Amino acid sequence: MSLLSKVIDNDGMLKIKAEFNRLGDPFDYTVIFTSGATQAMKLVAESFNFGCDERENMECGSFVYLNDNHTSVLGLRELLKESKVNVVHISKHDFLQTLGALLVKNRNVDILNKKKYFGGGTVDVVLASEDYHVKRTQLHERFEDGTIPFLSIIALKHCFDVLSKMIPKQINNNVMDTISYHTFYLAKDLYEQLKSLHHKNGRPAAILYMDSGFEDIKTQAGIVTFNVVRADGTYIGYAEVNSSWEIGVKGFKYDREWMIVKDNGVCLTQKQNTHMCMIRPSFDFEENQLKLDFPGKKTVSLPLEIPVYGTSKHISLCQSKVCTDLVQGYDCGDEVGDWISDALGISFLRLIRQSDYTTRSKKSDTNDVKLSLSNQAQFLLINMATVQWLQNKIMDNTFVDSLEQLTDRFRANIIVDSDEELIEREWTMVMIGKHLFKVEGLCSRCQMVCIDQQTGLKTVEPLRTISEQFSGKMKFGIYLSYAGTIDNSNDVILKIKTPVTPMICDK
């Protein structure tokens, strides 16, 4: 390491020690720079002496972690599972986790003596011709494998300087204490608001995982861990908590823009392969990618940006009477095509994305409503109250879908929770916030709703009960098309938890 790097390194260490002076004498600690908290924790797990001695048959120490913890912490189990270390999970939070550096109390250095790997800069002498090396004497030099993140260390000093200028030292004349108290009371306010949220039936809307009620900053960090739950107590998944989504010219942005086609150009549906429902798409907007997951397979990713140059194909959406349109789309490539073929067990499948130039529209609509790859309309609305009503009507004891699972079978992109079941069948317009939607009719149902969207297994329900309740007319849910905003603004964002105002016009 150059002299300049050493100066930067030591300056960064002193800054960290100064900011964390509440730990005691700064010179009682050594700062080991890492790329982040993950590397710091991995370093401890690899180096920690758990007291295991096979020769003396001594009992090992324990690795203790929280039930509700970061993936990087849970991953440490893999390093220890083949040893005799006791792995214990608890629910109490009583340890300090650092970010970007590992703080080691110097009097406890001896317990970090199991480190085997050494990288550049951590040894004074190493011979390639024989098994011999001498580790450096300075603790942090022994643990900082390879080139330390010197650019981040340079920025660290400026970061602390900016913090000192921006944040008044109101608590103990210390920036970090001031930040700690500020975040503590922010978290306390969130905790109290979540705790007060209840559904109409009196059940809490959130489950909080806390050991205290934010009475004392010394025993409770500024962190709130919780799950959001429905009125029936079932959990709302991460993907459902998106706060908003953009409305495009063909419906929700990115919704129903992709399709799987066979080698003859015909669209593949769940009717031909029920395992299609087990392909789970998700969006990574930081990486600007669509990610696909399937049980037992590694995630495959593809860009959200439509390529300027690519393979353009004319294919038929499907062979049914509803979907006979000729659709122009982009072939998403061999990697994702092979991935889907392997997942579904069908050779030569391709993933096609609808082109922006496609002029497909709803044929019966004089206003020429643009469609994505959906069958009949831009949006499909399902009323949770109606789903609950249907669930209560199903008499088959072998049908055990939860309310969430039953709702998933209808594959709607707008879900509302009305006070009354079946009322949506009377609506002619729907206003969601400032956005207006025209009702295009009831959605006709087929055997597709009899496919369990979690497992791909086929069942008789709920189609049988739908047919019984509506005298053979298998219609459930309503089609919508977008009619714009009531104030003629350019706002294209639809937010969750937005008030829904139905409109019923005399025919």
N, C-alpha and C positions, 0 to 999 in steps of 0.2 A: 504494500500500500504506500502511496506517495505521502510526503509530509503534509501536503494540502489536504488529502483525504483524512489523515489522522486528526488534523486540526478540526475539520468539519465534523468528524465522528465524535471527538471529545466534546465539542461545543454542543452538538445535538444531545449527547448524554447529559451534560450539565443542565440543559434546558428542561429535559424530561424530569430529572431529579428535582429541580427547583419547583416545577409545577406540581409535583406529587410529594411535596415536603411534608404533608400530613401523615405520611407513612412512617415518619421518624427521621433520623439523621440520614441525609441523602447519601453519605459515604458508606452507609451500611448496605447499599444496594449496588448491583451491577446491571447496566442496561445492555441487552443483547438485541441488536436490530434484526428484524425479520421482514418478510414481504407482507405480513399481516398476522392476524390472530390465529388463523388456521395453521400456518407454519410454526408459530410459537407453541401452540398446543401439541403439535406433532413432535416437535423437538423435545418437549418435556416427557412425552410418553416413551419416546425412543431412548432417552437418557436416564430416566428415573430408576433408581435402585429400589425395587420393591421388597428387598430382603430375601429373595428366593435363593436357596442354596440346596441343590439336589444332594450334595454329599452329606450334609448334616440334616437333611429332611426337615428343614425349617419351614414354617408356614409363611406364605407370601403376604405382602401387604395388599391393599385394596385400591381399585380404581372406582371412584364414586362419581356418578353423574346424575343430572336431573332428568326426570321424566320428560319435561318440556324443555328441550334443549336444541342447540344448533346442530345441523348435520355434521359439521366438522368435529364436534365433541363426540357424537355417536360413532363416528368413523374410527375413533381411537380404540374402540372395542376390538376392531379387526387386528390391530397390532398386538393386542394382549390376549386374544382368545385361545391361542395355542400354548400359552404359559400357564403357570399356576396362580396367576394373579386373580384375586377375588374381584369380580365385576358386580357392582352394586348400584342400583338406581334409586334415587330419593326424590322428594318433592320440595325440599327446602333450598332456598338460594342464599348461600352464605360464603361465597368465595369471590375473589376479584379476578376479572378477566380484562386483559389489556389489549390494545389494538396497535399493531405495527411494531411492537417491541415486547420483549420478555423481561420483566423486572424480577431479578433473583436476589434474595437476601443472602448476603455473603456468608453468614454463619451456617447456611444450609447447603453450601456448594457441594459437599461430599455426597449428597444423595443423587446428584446428577452425574454419576460416574460410569454409566452404562452405554454411553454413546460410542458406536463402532465406526460409523462412516465418518470420513474426513474429506473435505473439499479444499480447494485452493485457498491458501491464507490461514488455515487452521493448524498447520504443523510448522515446526522449525526445521525439521530434517525428515526426508523420506527417500528411500532407496527403491528403485524399480527392479534391481537385480536380486533383492532379497526382501523378506517380510520384516521390514524395520521402518519405524517412524517415531518421531518425538513430537507430541502435541505441544502447542504453545502454552505458556504459563498463565497469561492473562485469560480470565474466564470468558469474556466476550469474544476474544480472538479464537478460542477453541471451538466456539459454537457458531460463528458466522461463516458458514461454508460459502466459498465462491465470493464474487464481487458483491459487496453490500450495496443496498439501494442508495447510492450517494446523492443522486438527484433529489430523492425524497428527503434525505437528511438535510440537504441544503435548504429545501423549502420549509423544513420543520422550524428553523429559527424565525423565518419570516412569518410563518403561521402564528407562532406564539406572540411575535411582536404585534401583528394585526389584531389578535385577540385582546391583547392588553390595551390597544387603542380603542377598540370597538366596544368592549364590555367593561362597564364600571365595576370596580372591585368593592361591591357592596357587602359581601359576606366574608368576614375574617380577612379583609384586605387581600383577597385571593381570587383570581379569575376562575380557576377550576371549581372552587367552592361555590362561587356565584352561579356558574353554569349548572352545577349539581343541584342546587336549590331550585333554580328556575325550571329545569327539566322535571324535578321531583313534583313540583306543584302543577305543572302541565299534565303530567301523568295522573296525578291525584284527581284533577278535574275530569279527565277522560274516564277514569275509573268510576267516579261518582255518577257521571252521566250514563255510562253503560249499565251500571247497577240499577238505575232508575227506569230503564227501558223495559216495558212489558207489552205483551200482545193483548188483544181484546179479551182473551180467556183468562188473563191473569198470570200466565206463564212468563218467565223472564225471556227477553229477546237475546240475551248474551250469557254465556257461562264464563265466569272469571276464575282464573287459576292463580290465586293469591294467598299468601300466608298472613297478610296483615291488611289493614284498611288504610294504609298510608298515614299512620299516626306518627311514625318516627323515621326520619331520613337515614338514620344509622342502621336500621334493620330492613329497609325497603328501598330498592333502587328505583330509578325513574323509568320503569318498564311495566307495561300492562300486557298480560298474556290472556287471550280470550278466544272463544268461538262464538260465531253468530248462529242462532238456532231459529227454526220456524216455530209456529204456534203449537205444533204437535211434538216438539222436542227434538226433531231431526236436525242434523247439522247442515248448514249452508256451506257448500264447498268453495274453495278459493276462486275457481273460475267464475262463480256466480256473483262475486262481490265487486266486479268491475263497476266503477261509479258512473260511467257514461259510455256511449258509443255513437259513432257518426252515421248519419243517414245519407246514403248515396243516391244516385239517380235510379238504381235498380233494387234498392232496399238497403239493409244495413251494409256498411262497407266491409268487404271481404266475405260476406255471408253467401254461401251457396255459389261460389265462383269456381270451384274445382269439381271434377268428376273423374271417375275411373272408367276407362273404356277397354274393351277386349280387342283382340287383334283384328277383328272384322269391323272395328269402329263403332260398335254398339255399346251404349252405356251399361255398366254393370250396376245392379241395385241389390239391396238386401234380400229381395225376393229370390235372387239366384245364389247369393252367398251371404248368409246371416252373420258371418264373422266380420263383415265390413263395419258393423257397429262398434267393434272393439278397437278400431283405429281411432285414437284420441288426438284430435288436433289442438294445438295451443299456439298463442302468438307471443313472440319475444320482440317487443317493439324497440328495445334497446339495440338488439342486433338486426332488427328489421327482417325477421324470419318467421316463417310458418314451420312449426315443429310437429312431427307425427310420431306417436308412440303406439306400440302394440305389445301385448304380453310376451315376454321372452325375447324381444328384439331390442337392439339399440335404437335410440332416437335418430331419426333422419330429419334434416333441415333443408328448406329451400327458401329462396329470397322472396320477399313480398313485392318487390319492384318487378313490374312486367318488363321483360328484356326488350331492348331495342331491336336486336336481331335474334331470331329464334326460329324453330321449326313451327310453322303454322299449318294446321290441318283443318279440313272441313269434315266434320263428323256429325252423325245424327245423334241427338240427345238421347232418344230411346225409341223403341219400336211401337209404343202405345199410341192410341188415338189422341191423347192429350199432348204428348211430347214429340211430335213429328217434325219440329223445327230443325233446320240445318244450322248448326252452331259452329262458329269459327273460334278456335282456341289455340293456346300455346302448349306444346308438348313440354312438360317439366323436366325431361331428361331421363337418362338411363338409370342413374343411381336410385332415384325415388321409384321409378318404374319397376326395377328389380326388387326393391325393398317391399313394395306392395304385392308383387307376384309371389314372393317367398312367404309373406305373411298370410295371404289368402289361399295359397296352394294352387294358383292358376298361372300358367305360363303366359308370357308376352303381354301382361297388363301395362297400361300407360296411365299416367296422371295428366289430365288436360285442364288448363285454366282458361276460362272464358276470356275472349279478346274484348278490348274496349270498343272495338268497331262492330261488335255484334248488334244487330238491330232487332233482336227478338222482342216481341211485345205481346201483351195480353190481347188476343184476337177479338174478344167480345167487347172490348172497351174502346169507345170512340175517341178517348183522349190519348190513346197510344201509350199506355203505361209500360215503361221499360222493365224487363224481367232479367233476373240472373238465371241460374240453372234450376230454379224452383219450378214446380209443375204448373201452377196456375196464378199465383199472386206474389207480390213482394213480401208480404208479411202473413204469418199465421198466428192468431191469438188464441190462447187457452186460458180459461178461468179456473183458478184453483178451487173455488167453491164447487164448480161443476165436476171437477176431477174427484173431489171428496165425496160428492153425491154418487158418482159412478162407483167409487170404491165400496161404498156402503151397500150398493145394489148387487155387487158380485157375490154370489152364494157359493162359489167353488172353493172348498176348504184348501185345495192344493195351490190356489193362487195367493201368494203371500207378499206381493209387491207392497212396499211402503208408498206413501203418498208421493214422495220424490221420484221413486222408480216408475210408478204408474204415469206420472206427468212426463217423464223422459220418453216414454213410448210414443207420444204424440208429436215429438220433435218440433215444437213451436219455437219461434224466435221472439215472441212477446208473451209474457205470462203476467196476468193480473190476478189480484185477489179481491173479488167482489164479496159483498155481504150476502148475495143471493145466487143460488145455483141456476143455471140455464138462462139467466137473464140476458146474456150476450147474444142469444139467438134472435132477440127482438131489436138489437141495435142497428142503426143505419149509418151512423157516424160515430167516431170515437175521438175525443180530444185528450191527449196525454201531455200535460203541461201546456205549452203553447203550440204543440204539434197536432195537426188534424189528419185523421185517417178516414178513408171511405170504406165501408163494409162492402165486400164484393160477393158475399154469399157464404153458405155453410161449406165446411170441408168434408168431402166424401172420404170415407175410410175403407181400407182394404186389409189384407192379411199382414201388412207391414206393422200394424200396431200390436200384433201378436208375437213380435220378436222382442225378447228381453234385451234391452240396450246395454246391459252390463255383461251378459254372458253369451248372447247370440242364440239362446235356446228359444224354440217356438212353443207357444201355449195357445189354448183355445180362447182364453180371455185376453183382453176385455171386449173383443169384437162380438162375441156371443151376447153379452149383456147389452151392448149398444144396440144390437139388432132387436133384442127383446123389448127394450125400453122405448124404441122409436118405431115400432111396428115394421121392422125390416128395413127402414131407412137408416143406413149406417153413416150418419153425419155427426161430426164432433169437432168443435172449434170453428172459428170464422176466419175467412180470408179478408185481408186489408190491403189497400193501396194508399200511398202517401199523397196527401192533398196540399201540403205546405204548412206554413205557420199562420196563426190567426192574426198576427201583427205585421205580416208580409216582410218579416226580417229575414236575414240570411243565416240565422242560427240553425245549424244542422246537427246539433248534439242532443241526443235523448238520454236523460239521466234516470237512474233507477230511483225507486221510492217517489216517483212523480205522481201527483194526483191524476186519476183517470175519471173523465167526465163523459159518460155515454149520451148519445142523442138518439131519440126515437121519433121518426117522422111518419106521418100518416101516408099510406100508399094510395 
